């Protein structure tokens, strides 16, 4: 009985996340309340608050879904024991672009995060959550680039902090642009070129040297 109750709770949580994703995508995060999500999911507001304290928690749950399939490559590129950290990063970025184009859920979540997550006054929790996520991502990129320098895959005088910011901005900008204008360039077909352009920037740009 206890096991079944736990399974039901997990099912309810998954259902809430699924409904929230579609509601945020349709209405935007700021215009969607937890009461709206409860009604759409067919659960009580108490059930919502049992699993999520606020909308920021729900947005984080969506973000966690994006990371699920990428975690092993991210961890590999950040590991000091990895012999090919830059190769792992390349595979990770190719996977990110591929899933963005081919997987409808991944595309919806990215569009929510990029274009439907308004930082109004009553959305300060989500703003702080997004800031923390970006800082965490930056720290991961720094670890991966540090490993790539250590393995001789990137220049020894690479300005790593600056390079991490530049790479994040490049990838994030590509994703945001494609989501708004998906027919303006072939993100999937030219994925290797887009990824290698970013990595070439790290290898070759004199502005990224100490």
C-alpha positions as CSV (number, residue, x, y, z in Angstrom):
1,X,0.0,0.0,0.0
2,X,2.8,2.4,0.9
3,X,4.6,1.6,-2.4
4,X,1.5,2.2,-4.4
5,X,0.9,5.6,-2.6
6,X,4.5,6.6,-3.5
7,X,3.9,5.5,-7.1
8,X,0.7,7.6,-7.3
9,X,2.6,10.6,-5.9
10,X,5.3,10.3,-8.5
11,X,2.6,9.9,-11.2
12,X,0.8,13.0,-9.9
13,X,4.1,15.0,-9.9
14,X,4.9,13.9,-13.5
15,X,1.3,14.9,-14.6
16,X,1.7,18.3,-13.0
17,X,5.0,18.9,-14.8
18,X,3.5,17.8,-18.1
19,X,0.5,20.1,-17.7
20,X,2.7,23.0,-16.6
21,X,5.0,22.6,-19.6
22,X,2.0,22.9,-22.0
23,X,0.4,25.8,-20.0
24,X,3.6,27.8,-19.8
25,X,4.2,27.2,-23.5
26,X,0.7,28.4,-24.4
27,X,0.3,31.3,-22.0
28,X,3.7,32.2,-20.8
29,X,5.0,31.7,-17.3
30,X,3.9,35.0,-15.8
31,X,0.3,34.6,-17.0
32,X,0.0,31.0,-15.7
33,X,-0.9,30.5,-12.0
34,X,-0.5,27.4,-9.9
35,X,-4.3,27.4,-9.6
36,X,-4.5,27.3,-13.4
37,X,-2.2,24.3,-13.5
38,X,-4.1,22.5,-10.7
39,X,-7.3,23.0,-12.7
40,X,-5.8,21.8,-16.0
41,X,-4.2,18.8,-14.3
42,X,-7.4,17.9,-12.4
43,X,-5.7,18.0,-9.0
44,X,-6.2,20.2,-5.9
45,X,-4.0,23.2,-5.2
46,X,-2.8,21.3,-2.2
47,X,-1.5,18.6,-4.5
48,X,0.5,21.2,-6.4
49,X,2.0,22.7,-3.2
50,X,2.8,19.2,-1.9
51,X,5.2,18.8,-4.8
52,X,6.2,22.4,-5.7
53,X,6.5,25.4,-3.4
54,X,6.2,27.9,-6.3
55,X,6.4,28.4,-10.0
56,X,10.2,28.6,-9.8
57,X,10.2,24.9,-8.6
58,X,8.1,23.9,-11.6
59,X,10.4,25.8,-14.0
60,X,13.4,24.0,-12.4
61,X,11.7,20.7,-12.9
62,X,11.4,21.5,-16.6
63,X,15.0,22.5,-16.7
64,X,16.0,19.2,-15.0
65,X,14.2,17.4,-17.9
66,X,16.5,19.0,-20.4
67,X,19.6,18.0,-18.4
68,X,18.6,14.3,-18.0
69,X,20.0,13.1,-21.4
70,X,23.1,15.3,-21.3
71,X,24.4,14.7,-17.8
72,X,26.8,11.9,-18.7
73,X,28.5,13.9,-21.3
74,X,28.6,17.0,-19.2
75,X,30.1,15.1,-16.3
76,X,32.7,13.4,-18.6
77,X,33.9,16.8,-20.0
78,X,34.2,18.2,-16.5
79,X,36.1,15.1,-15.1
80,X,39.9,15.5,-14.6
81,X,40.2,11.8,-15.6
82,X,38.6,12.3,-19.1
83,X,41.1,12.0,-21.9
84,X,39.0,13.8,-24.4
85,X,37.1,16.6,-22.6
86,X,36.7,18.7,-25.8
87,X,35.4,15.7,-27.7
88,X,32.8,15.2,-25.0
89,X,31.8,18.8,-25.1
90,X,31.5,18.6,-28.9
91,X,29.2,15.5,-28.6
92,X,27.2,17.3,-25.9
93,X,26.6,20.4,-28.1
94,X,25.7,18.2,-31.1
95,X,23.2,16.3,-28.9
96,X,21.7,19.6,-27.6
97,X,21.1,20.9,-31.1
98,X,19.7,17.6,-32.4
99,X,17.2,17.2,-29.5
100,X,16.2,20.8,-29.9
101,X,15.2,20.2,-33.5
102,X,13.9,16.7,-33.3
103,X,12.2,16.4,-29.9
104,X,9.0,18.5,-29.5
105,X,9.2,18.5,-25.7
106,X,12.8,19.8,-25.6
107,X,11.8,22.5,-28.1
108,X,8.9,23.6,-26.0
109,X,10.9,23.8,-22.8
110,X,13.6,25.8,-24.5
111,X,11.1,28.2,-26.0
112,X,9.6,28.6,-22.5
113,X,13.0,29.4,-21.0
114,X,14.1,31.7,-23.9
115,X,10.9,33.5,-24.9
116,X,8.0,32.8,-22.5
117,X,9.6,33.3,-19.1
118,X,9.0,37.0,-18.3
119,X,11.0,38.4,-15.4
120,X,8.3,40.7,-13.9
121,X,8.3,41.9,-10.3
122,X,6.3,38.8,-9.0
123,X,8.7,36.5,-10.9
124,X,11.8,37.3,-8.8
125,X,12.1,33.6,-7.6
126,X,12.3,32.5,-11.3
127,X,14.8,35.2,-12.1
128,X,17.0,34.1,-9.2
129,X,16.6,30.4,-10.3
130,X,17.6,31.2,-13.9
131,X,20.6,33.2,-12.6
132,X,21.7,30.3,-10.5
133,X,21.3,27.9,-13.4
134,X,23.5,30.1,-15.6
135,X,26.2,30.4,-13.0
136,X,26.1,26.6,-12.5
137,X,26.4,26.1,-16.3
138,X,29.3,28.6,-16.5
139,X,31.2,26.7,-13.7
140,X,30.7,23.5,-15.6
141,X,32.0,25.0,-18.9
142,X,35.0,26.4,-17.0
143,X,35.8,22.9,-15.6
144,X,35.5,21.4,-19.1
145,X,37.7,24.1,-20.7
146,X,40.3,23.7,-17.9
147,X,40.5,20.0,-18.6
148,X,40.8,20.6,-22.3
149,X,43.7,23.0,-21.7
150,X,45.3,20.5,-19.4
151,X,45.0,17.8,-22.1
152,X,46.5,20.1,-24.7
153,X,43.3,20.4,-26.7
154,X,43.1,24.2,-26.2
155,X,45.8,26.8,-26.0
156,X,47.7,26.9,-22.7
157,X,47.2,30.7,-22.5
158,X,43.4,30.6,-23.0
159,X,41.5,33.1,-20.9
160,X,39.2,30.4,-19.5
161,X,36.6,32.6,-17.8
162,X,36.2,34.8,-20.8
163,X,36.1,31.8,-23.1
164,X,33.4,30.2,-21.0
165,X,31.2,33.3,-21.3
166,X,31.8,33.6,-25.0
167,X,30.9,29.9,-25.7
168,X,27.7,30.1,-23.6
169,X,26.6,33.3,-25.3
170,X,27.3,31.8,-28.7
171,X,25.3,28.6,-28.1
172,X,22.5,30.3,-26.2
173,X,22.3,32.9,-29.0
174,X,22.0,30.2,-31.7
175,X,19.3,28.5,-29.8
176,X,17.3,31.7,-29.2
177,X,17.6,32.7,-32.8
178,X,16.6,29.3,-34.2
179,X,13.6,29.2,-31.9
180,X,12.3,32.5,-33.2
181,X,13.3,31.9,-36.8
182,X,13.7,28.2,-37.4
183,X,13.6,28.5,-41.2
184,X,16.4,31.1,-41.3
185,X,19.1,28.5,-41.0
186,X,19.6,24.7,-40.8
187,X,20.5,24.1,-37.2
188,X,20.3,20.3,-37.5
189,X,21.9,19.8,-41.0
190,X,24.7,22.1,-40.2
191,X,25.0,21.2,-36.5
192,X,28.7,20.1,-36.9
193,X,29.6,23.4,-38.6
194,X,27.9,25.4,-35.9
195,X,29.5,23.5,-33.1
196,X,33.0,23.5,-34.7
197,X,32.7,27.3,-35.3
198,X,32.2,27.8,-31.5
199,X,35.2,25.5,-30.7
200,X,37.3,27.2,-33.4
201,X,36.7,30.5,-31.6
202,X,38.2,29.0,-28.4
203,X,41.2,27.6,-30.3
204,X,42.0,30.5,-32.6
205,X,40.7,33.8,-31.3
206,X,43.6,36.0,-30.2
207,X,41.1,38.0,-28.1
208,X,40.6,35.0,-25.8
209,X,44.3,34.8,-24.8
210,X,45.8,36.0,-21.6
